[in-house]
Amino acid sequence: MFPDSNPIEKPRMSCPPHESCPHCQKAEGLCVCAAIDPIDTKTTVVILQHPQEQAESLGTGWLTHCQLRNSVLRVGLSWPSLRRLLEQEVDMKRWGVLYLGSAKDTPRPEENPLLVLSRSGERLASAASILRSLDGIILLDGTWSQAKALWWRNPWLLKAHRLVLNPPSRSRYGKLRREPRRESLAVIEAAAFALARLDHRPDLEALILKPFDLLVDKLKAIPAQKNG
């Protein structure tokens, strides 16, 4: 039995001592509640989280949900449709999903930071108008294999536009976690990068990433503490 897929309530930002934080869900010493400051965005974000991802200490799906007021997090493997998942009417032509594949011809990031692909992997010439019309984006939260499982178990995702990130630099994780591709980002990084461009608010990226930056700083400090 998988966890209930009802909406997950946004937490109150306080952390009890000497135990894993029930709000940011990070282990003792890694609490980032102090950096969480929920943000309003025009574009809705739906996070589909693989059940096994909940136990990952480096996971950022929950942090993303905490940072974005206009977001929904569901835990599970499959849902009949986006309409059933959100319990409201949706037009799949106005939704995009961050696709697991890559573009056949990737431009320089400064030229096209956010790509829209056809099913054959070709960049669409109508990308700008598609991006302007989006109501929301869908993120798959899990390892590479878990994200692929979510993709194949939810065929309705094929009705959404395929979006591919083309960031100028690698994930802030650095050596903390190996990513399969240069453009692979943490879920919170992907959301921040996409929303800054979809909402035409360059400031969003840094604002959304504040708790993630704090988490990375704390994780990088652990070896130094042990050696010191």
Legacy VTK file of the C-alpha trace (Angstrom):
# vtk DataFile Version 3.0
C-alpha trace
ASCII
DATASET POLYDATA
POINTS 228 float
0.000 0.000 0.000
1.426 3.346 -1.032
1.023 6.552 0.971
-2.190 8.510 0.639
-2.025 10.677 -2.489
-4.125 13.504 -1.058
-2.524 16.965 -1.019
0.203 17.299 1.612
-0.307 20.185 4.001
2.319 22.916 4.104
4.258 22.753 7.403
4.774 25.322 10.135
8.415 26.350 10.203
9.854 25.243 13.534
12.162 22.393 14.399
12.282 20.364 17.637
15.806 19.579 18.889
17.542 16.193 18.796
15.391 14.513 16.166
14.584 14.612 12.471
12.588 17.714 11.661
8.922 16.893 10.979
8.546 20.057 8.915
11.418 20.155 6.427
11.850 16.375 6.923
15.625 16.581 7.160
17.775 14.700 9.661
19.117 16.239 12.842
21.717 18.859 11.982
20.362 19.305 8.440
17.179 21.242 9.226
16.614 24.063 6.718
13.385 25.485 8.132
15.110 28.822 8.772
15.530 29.290 5.006
12.035 28.208 3.949
9.878 31.152 2.913
6.870 30.101 0.761
6.668 31.964 -2.553
3.721 32.776 -4.788
4.119 31.876 -8.472
1.898 32.251 -11.493
2.740 28.783 -12.815
1.467 25.757 -10.903
3.955 23.002 -10.047
2.866 19.378 -9.631
5.442 17.019 -8.111
4.969 13.280 -8.635
7.157 11.592 -6.055
8.172 7.938 -6.233
7.396 6.268 -2.860
11.028 5.272 -2.326
12.206 8.873 -2.743
10.651 9.858 0.592
13.510 8.226 2.477
16.292 9.989 0.549
18.260 12.444 2.692
19.307 14.409 -0.408
15.807 14.551 -1.848
14.272 17.974 -2.511
10.702 17.230 -3.604
9.280 18.146 -0.199
11.451 21.274 0.047
10.144 22.354 -3.355
6.566 21.920 -2.161
7.318 23.877 1.026
8.828 26.757 -0.955
6.023 27.031 -3.529
2.521 27.974 -2.427
1.155 27.141 -5.862
2.324 23.526 -5.775
0.946 20.034 -5.276
2.897 16.981 -4.120
1.600 13.457 -4.702
3.334 10.270 -3.572
2.698 7.083 -5.521
3.367 5.296 -8.778
0.386 6.018 -11.001
-2.729 8.149 -11.313
-5.547 7.864 -13.908
-5.108 11.426 -15.178
-3.994 14.909 -14.183
-7.651 15.854 -13.801
-8.207 13.074 -11.272
-4.948 13.861 -9.534
-5.816 17.543 -9.083
-9.564 16.932 -8.767
-10.291 19.723 -11.223
-10.643 20.219 -14.960
-7.383 20.691 -16.846
-6.349 21.263 -20.450
-3.291 19.076 -21.076
-2.283 21.374 -23.952
-1.574 24.000 -21.299
0.714 21.769 -19.238
4.326 20.762 -19.598
6.315 17.895 -18.100
10.054 17.996 -17.510
11.092 15.282 -19.911
13.723 12.645 -19.154
15.194 12.700 -22.658
17.343 15.347 -24.306
17.186 17.450 -27.453
18.839 16.153 -30.608
20.360 19.574 -31.203
20.954 21.452 -27.952
21.650 25.178 -28.350
23.786 27.288 -26.040
22.018 27.859 -22.689
21.965 31.629 -23.115
20.090 31.190 -26.414
17.452 28.681 -25.265
17.497 27.860 -21.538
14.140 26.041 -21.649
13.355 23.824 -24.648
10.114 22.311 -25.921
10.541 19.070 -27.854
8.445 17.030 -30.212
8.031 13.296 -29.537
10.921 12.671 -31.906
13.211 14.904 -29.846
13.253 17.855 -32.258
13.071 21.390 -30.908
9.745 23.023 -31.708
9.765 26.375 -33.458
6.591 27.316 -31.550
8.315 26.882 -28.163
7.929 30.523 -27.110
4.153 30.577 -27.612
3.775 27.185 -25.904
5.735 28.327 -22.851
3.654 31.518 -22.617
0.440 29.488 -22.552
1.347 26.983 -19.826
-0.813 26.769 -16.710
1.585 24.440 -14.953
4.494 22.036 -15.075
4.914 18.477 -13.802
8.127 17.258 -12.134
9.048 13.603 -11.592
10.793 13.131 -8.247
13.053 10.111 -7.859
16.229 8.489 -9.121
16.698 8.136 -12.850
15.122 4.658 -12.858
12.311 5.733 -10.517
11.506 8.758 -12.675
11.355 6.500 -15.743
8.950 4.215 -13.894
6.713 7.203 -13.148
6.875 8.247 -16.797
5.852 4.869 -18.178
3.180 4.184 -15.562
1.375 7.452 -16.304
0.670 7.490 -20.059
-1.366 10.688 -19.743
1.978 12.498 -19.391
2.377 11.995 -23.148
-0.405 14.561 -23.641
1.678 17.304 -21.989
4.387 19.290 -23.741
7.876 17.875 -23.257
10.121 20.441 -21.614
13.885 20.073 -21.357
16.103 22.255 -19.186
19.258 23.693 -20.710
21.033 25.174 -17.651
24.359 27.000 -17.961
25.930 25.022 -15.094
25.688 21.711 -13.286
23.659 20.995 -10.162
24.619 22.657 -6.894
24.950 19.144 -5.475
28.462 19.054 -6.919
30.245 15.949 -5.652
27.522 15.178 -3.104
25.513 13.280 -5.692
26.364 11.908 -9.121
23.980 13.078 -11.850
23.457 11.083 -15.066
23.750 14.156 -17.312
25.171 17.664 -17.205
21.672 19.137 -17.343
20.341 16.916 -14.535
19.229 19.014 -11.570
17.634 18.441 -8.189
13.857 18.800 -8.258
14.001 22.143 -6.453
16.677 23.371 -8.884
14.588 22.289 -11.864
11.507 24.034 -10.478
13.442 27.221 -9.717
15.122 27.288 -13.123
11.867 26.700 -15.004
9.692 29.062 -12.959
12.145 31.956 -13.226
11.682 31.759 -16.990
8.010 30.816 -17.218
6.962 33.551 -14.788
9.520 36.012 -16.253
10.965 36.622 -12.790
14.750 36.121 -12.726
14.731 36.682 -8.955
12.674 33.534 -8.380
15.573 31.160 -8.886
17.644 32.442 -5.959
14.585 32.847 -3.719
13.344 29.306 -4.282
16.796 27.804 -3.800
17.535 29.324 -0.375
16.715 26.160 1.633
18.551 23.987 -0.881
21.660 26.160 -0.678
21.540 25.876 3.118
21.161 22.094 2.875
24.139 21.803 0.519
26.261 23.992 2.808
25.393 21.811 5.809
26.100 18.595 3.913
29.472 19.871 2.706
30.390 20.853 6.266
29.892 17.365 7.661
33.279 15.907 6.533
35.040 19.032 7.781
33.413 18.632 11.196
34.447 14.989 11.389
38.017 15.785 10.389
38.235 18.845 12.592
LINES 1 229
228 0 1 2 3 4 5 6 7 8 9 10 11 12 13 14 15 16 17 18 19 20 21 22 23 24 25 26 27 28 29 30 31 32 33 34 35 36 37 38 39 40 41 42 43 44 45 46 47 48 49 50 51 52 53 54 55 56 57 58 59 60 61 62 63 64 65 66 67 68 69 70 71 72 73 74 75 76 77 78 79 80 81 82 83 84 85 86 87 88 89 90 91 92 93 94 95 96 97 98 99 100 101 102 103 104 105 106 107 108 109 110 111 112 113 114 115 116 117 118 119 120 121 122 123 124 125 126 127 128 129 130 131 132 133 134 135 136 137 138 139 140 141 142 143 144 145 146 147 148 149 150 151 152 153 154 155 156 157 158 159 160 161 162 163 164 165 166 167 168 169 170 171 172 173 174 175 176 177 178 179 180 181 182 183 184 185 186 187 188 189 190 191 192 193 194 195 196 197 198 199 200 201 202 203 204 205 206 207 208 209 210 211 212 213 214 215 216 217 218 219 220 221 222 223 224 225 226 227
